[in-house]
Amino acid sequence: MVVLNANAKLNLILRIIDKLPNGYHLLEMLNIPISIADEIYLDFSGDGLEQTFNPPLDCSLEKTTIYKAYQLISSWLGFKPGIKVVVNKHIPSGSGLGGGSSDAGFFIKYMTEHYGINLNQQKITEIANYVGADVPFFIYNKPAIVRGIGEQVFPLNNFPKLFFLLVVPDFSISTSWAYSQVKLELTKKEEHSNLKYSNIDLNTLKNIMHNDLEVIAERQFPVIIDIKNFLMTNGAEIAMMTGSGSAVFGIFENMEKAKEAELKTKLTFNAYKTFICYTIGA
């Protein structure tokens, strides 16, 4: 039995550069791994792929990222390995934290190492196109600038340990819906293509953090603005929505301040999930 801890991510920057004819958006992002993780158990037995999710997913097993990853790996191998996969989900779905992409990324990384498959740039691009745009980031699993449709990953040399309070509302936001609302003439700017940082500190982050999808989500779900303001009022250095939402995070000076803010958050937004976490992989 193999156990993988597939951690979540935050987008500290998400800029939409352009849209391709196939519908994919060209992005420029600053992504970081954080310390919330799904547990994945792998047992190499049986025939084909057998999947179990706890709690169960609200989609068919043929639509999971792990299923897509398994199909792609099988095409590389030329056969379908027998494997049972059990995923204990701790990363909330539909929150912008990348849970499904992380599960697939960690699964692919382990399987390619197990079978001696070289993950070159061509295969990374296949992964982004077939399995999911966020998946290549999790194969590297380090703070990184990510470009293109997600296939170009540039890990950073250094990144600070940051402490976060995450607030996950009791609704999810469809990624496809969020991107369908994008008006490129409002988001496309020349300076969006200038992320060249190799070393980033908190002061730099406070000046560059931005999410082009945030204003779209806020129009439909104004409580996102309320959560951000609440976190800032209660000690956050800066607060922002991650990905296409619905999770909102605040960055705090230390763990103690994050815990103090969490207690207040639970009283004000008592129907929402909260998580305290920190940067990993730096």
N, C-alpha and C positions, 0 to 999 in steps of 0.2 A: 504493500500500500504506500503510495506516494501522497504527500500532503503539500499543497501550494497555498500560500497566503497572497491572494490577488488584491492589492491595495487600490484605493480610489485615487482620483486626481482632482486638482483645482485648475481652472484657467485663470491666470492673473492678467493675461491679455488675450483677447479674441477679436481680431480685426478681419473683416471680410474684404478681400482684395478684388475679386472678380467672380464671374460665374461661367462655367464651361458649358458647351453645347449639350453635354450628357446630363446636365442638371447639378453636377457637383459644384461646390463653391471653393474657390482658392482662398486659403486662409493664411494668416500669420498669427501665431499664438505663443504665449509663454505658459507652459504647463509645468506643474510640479506634482510629484507623488505625495500622498498624505497617509497617515497611519490608521485609517479605517480599512478593513480588508474582508473580503469573502474568503471562506475556506473551501478549497477544492481537493477532493480525494480521488485519486486515480488508481484503478485496479485493472491490470492488464490480463483480462480473462474474457471468455465468451466470444461471440461473433459480432463484428461490427461495433457500433457505438450504442451504449445504453446510458441515458441521462436521468438524473434525479435532482430536483431542486427543492430546497427547504428554506422558506415556504415555496409552494408551487408557483410557477410563472403563469401570467395570464395570456400566454401565447402558446402555439403548438411547438413541440420540441424540434420540428423541422425548420423553425425560424430563429432558433437561438444562435448567438454568435459562436458558441462552442461547436454546434452542428456545422456551421459554415466553415469554421476553422478545420474541423475534422475532414470535411469534404476536400478542402484545398490540400491538406497534408496528404490525404490518400492519393490525390492526383500526382503529387510529387513522388510518393513512394511507389506507385503502381499497384498497390493493394490496400485493402481496408483492414487495419489492425483491430483486434478485439480489445475493447476497453470499456470499462464502466466508470462513469464520472458522476460524483455526488458533489453538489455545490450547496454549501450552507451560506445563504445570502445575508450579509450584514450591511452592504451598501444599498441605500434606498434606490429603487428603480424610478426612472423618470425625473431624476433630480439634477442631472448635469454633472454627476460625479464619476461617470464612466464605468459603472459596475460591469455591464455586459462586455464592454471593450476590454476591461482589465482581465475578466475571466478568460476571454479568447486569447489575449496577449500572453498571459502566463501559461496557458495550455499550449500555445504554439511554441513558445520558447522551450518549454520542457520537452515536448515531442520532437522538435528538431534536434535538440541536444541528444535525446535518447536514441534517435535513429541516424545521427550523424549527418543531418541535412545542413548545408551551408546557407545561411540566411543572407544572401547578397542583396544589392539594392533592387534588382529585378523582382525578387521574391517579396521584399518589403512592399514594393508598389502593388504587386498582386494582392497582398494582404489588405492594403488600404482600399483597393477597388472592390474586392470580393467580400471580405469579412466585415470591414468597417474602418472609417477614416481615423478614428482615435486609437486603433489597435497597435500600430507601429510604435507609438509613444510608450506603451506599456512593455514592449519588448526591451527597450532601453531602460525604462523606469528610473530616469534621473531628471532633475530639473532641466528643461530644454526649451529651446526655440523650435517651433514646429511650423513648417511651411507646406505649400501646395495643398493637396487634399488630405494631408496628414502623413504622407510617405517620406517627407524630408525632415529628419529629426537631428538637431544639433545640440547635444548635451552641453551644459554650462560647466565651466571650470570650477567655479565656487558658487555656493548659494547659502544664504543664512538659514539657521534653524528658526522657523516661525511658528507661532502658536495661534491656533484658530478656534473660533466658536462657529460651528455650522448650525444653521436653522433650516430645517426641511419642512415646508408647508404640507398640509394634508391634501395637496393636489399635485399632479404631475403636468409637465409641459411637453408636448410632442416636439421632438427635434425637427421633424419634417415640416410641421406647421410653422415653427419659429423661422426657419430659413425661407419658407415660402412668402413670408411677410417682408423680407428684406428689400429695401429700395436702394439699389447700388449707388444711385446718384447722391444719396445722402450719406453713405458710408465710405465710398471709395475716395481716398485722398492719397496724394503722393507720399506723404510722410508715413503712411501705413507700411511701407516697404523698407523701413530703416532700422529694424531691430538688429543690432549688431553687438549687443552686450555680451561680454564674457564673464564679468563679475558684477553682481547686483547686490545692493544692500537695501534695508528697509526704506531709507529716505528716497532712494532711486525709485523703488516700487511705488511709493505714494504718488510720485509724479507721472508714472507711465501706465499704471493699471487702467484698463478699459475693456469693456465688453460691448461690441456692436449689437448683440442680441438683447441686451438688458432693457433698453428703452422700448423694444417691441413687447417684451414680456410685461413690463410695467404698465403699458397701456391696457393690456388685457387683465392683468392681475396686480392692481395697485398696492396690495398688501406687501409686495416686494419692497416698495419704497418705504413703507412703515417699518419693516424689519431692518432695513439698512439704517434708517434714522435712529431706531431704537439701539442698535449695536453701537453706533457712533456716540450716542448720548451716554452709553454705559461703558465707555472706556476703550472702544476699538480705535486703532490708529487709522483704519480705513475699512470700508465695507463695500461688498460688491456681490452680484450674482455670478455664479459659475456656469459656463457652458450655455445651454438653452434653458437653464433653470430646471426645477424651481428652487434649488438650494441657494441660500445666501450665506456668505461667510464674513466674519470680521477678523482682522489680524490684531492680536493683542501683544503687549510688551512681554508678558510672561504667563505661565500657566495659571498662577493664582488669580490674576485679573480676568482671565478667560472663565475661570470657575465662578467668580463673583458675578460676572455678567450672565452666565448660564442660569444661575439661581433666579435672577430677575426675569430672564427670558421665559423660563418655565411658568412663571406666574402670569406674565402678560400674554404669551402665546401658548397656552397650556394644551392646545390640540396638536401642536407641532412637535416633531422630533428634534432633539438637539444632540450635538456631538462635539466633544473637545478632542482636538487632534493636533498633529504637528508635522512639519516637513520631514520626509525621509528621502534617502537616496542621494543626498548632497555630499 
